[in-house]
């Protein structure tokens, strides 16, 4: 995954009822959790969390 890529984020992370699509705005290496990803969706919401909650759109 890389900045600017379109991905989906799991409802487990967002607390919403469905997978949310968005663009990756930041990727960082958290020394405690590993790779952490932040995305922004089409209505401007930002979600971030561990890489395991995200999947790429192919």
Secondary structure, DSSP 4 states (H G I P E B T S, - for coil): --TT-EEEE-HHHH-SSS-EEEEEEEEEEETTTEEEEEEEETTS-EEEEEGGGEEE--
